[in-house]
Amino acid sequence: MLVLAIAAGLALTWDVLLASRLAQLRTTPRILAALGGLGALLAAPALLIAIAIPSELTGRSVAGVAWIWPLTVAIFAAESLYATVRRLASPLVGVPVTLYNVLLLIVAVTRYLEEGGATPPSWALTLVAAYTTALGAASGPVALASPYAVLVPLAAPALPGRWRVSAAGRAVLALAAGLTVAGVLAWLPAAASAVRSYDRYASDPLQERPAGDFAVGVRLLPPIEAPPPPAALRNDLALVDTTGAELVSLVVDPSGAHAAALDSIARVFDPLRRDSTLLVVTLGYPREAARRRRASASAYEAERLADLQRIVRRLHPDYLLPADEPYGRGARALGSLPVGTWIRYLTDAARTVRAIDPHVKVGIAAAAFDSRDSALYAWAAAPGSPIDAVGFSLYPAFAGAVTLDARMRAADRWMRRLAPPVKEQWVFAAGGYPAAHGEAAQALAIWGTLAWATSHSDIKGAIVAEAADYDDITGLRAASGRLRPAAAAVTRATRQLREAAE
């Protein structure tokens, strides 16, 4: 995201400086001065609103002004169009900047409408998917769900340059805007295929599990760093009730693995567990995890084992994952560590957990589906390993359901090698990307994953992530509190499975 953050900073600086100079020139048309000044005034706060809106923790407080971001982008689009049509800006600069702003306007309006529960036309969703893919080329997979994956509109330079460097700056501005538009347009065919690719899941049936041996769960709350926010807790527990989930999952941040936070969680979830709800806890990664591990690998791992001890003593979860996706989130936090390093840590973690509570099952999830992930899965699933449950994190990617299908096929191959599995198999995380491919695509991705999981008798359950938009835009509930179609898909799945088991 560093590249996008730098680009946003440069764009904001350009917009403010250009607006201030336009305001100082007496020859500037009033309309242009007004549009430029208003756009520069709104740019920074509108960007903050655009970033805050997708989060459950901040979105409700600014939901009433969500329209400011698309309005601000519209002002910049009007400014650049006016300057270009009136020949106040060179067409070589004004045209690409105008096209860039119009592109951002379509994306902003489409996301605003969908956030409000409307269904945008397929061409608009395709353009948003292409925009997301183009951002992903610069920032990686985080662009699929991060609220920070956003570009800032640009003001057209509707005034004569005073120095030679001004001409070079305008050329760079035009080139950047033009390349962005060209990049998005180049991704349109692939984006259209990605948006359509989820349709194949609409007719996939859930496999009945008459024995009632398949649990559907939901991951709740943001990573636990302190006692959870009351509103988030209340809304997430209501979602569990609405969907009929039989399992809840939490991620505990190492900074939250202390008595106050864990005791608070225990008080909340103990009544649910007495009502037969399963609890899955995953230990996340601390801030600056890679630097801390480089400083002392042994001290870092000792701290994580101490975190596990506190979690087990206070929560006694049914399942405990000592590392969150070693070659998914783990690789992003720590780098891609050797398989042997993870095996040593997981062995020590399982020994630590069993010394306190032998009833807690230790699990691990594959997410990258590469050779290292395959080797770690094979070790964990082998009869002699200390791991009790192995599973997968299944998400689409920029290519949509094509990637999700490929990951499910990889999981099929891995499970077939076990013939039959001796360890429990799970889908520890499943989800989609409503901001990238639309809310209907998210619901279909989750349904398709549940259909695949229920068709494997060895898979004991699937956890849908997340309950709401917290760090990422992946929630069953939008930041405004509205339930997305994916929540209805989960509810339908739990109802069908429960009826089949009665």
Buried (B, 14 or more C-beta within 10 A) or exposed (E): BEEBEEBBEBBBEBBBEBBEBBEEEEEBBEEBBBBBBBBBBBBBBBBBBBBBBBBBBBBBEBBEBBBBBBBBBBBBBBBBBBBBEEEBBBEEBBBBBBBBBBBBBBBBBBBBBBBEEEEBEEEBBBBBBBBBBBBBEBBBBBBBBBBBBBBBBBBBBBBEEEEEEEEEBBEEBBEBBBEBBEBBBBBBEBBBBBBBBBEEBEEBEBBEBEEEEBBBBBBBBBBBBEBBBEEBBEBBBEBBEBBBBBBBBBBBBBBBBBEEBBEBBBEBBEEBBEEEBBBBBBBBBBEEBBEBBEEEBEEBBEBBBEBBBBBBEBBBBBBBBBBBBBBBBBBBBBEBBEBEBBBEBBBBBBEBBBEBEEEBBBBBBBBBBEEBBBBBBBBBBEEEBBBBBBBBBBBBBBBBBBBBBBBBEBBEEBBEEBEEBEBBBBBBBBBBBBBBBBBBBBBBBBBBBBBBBBBBBBBBBBBBBBBBBBBBBBBBBBBBEEBBBBBBBBBBBBEBBBEBEE
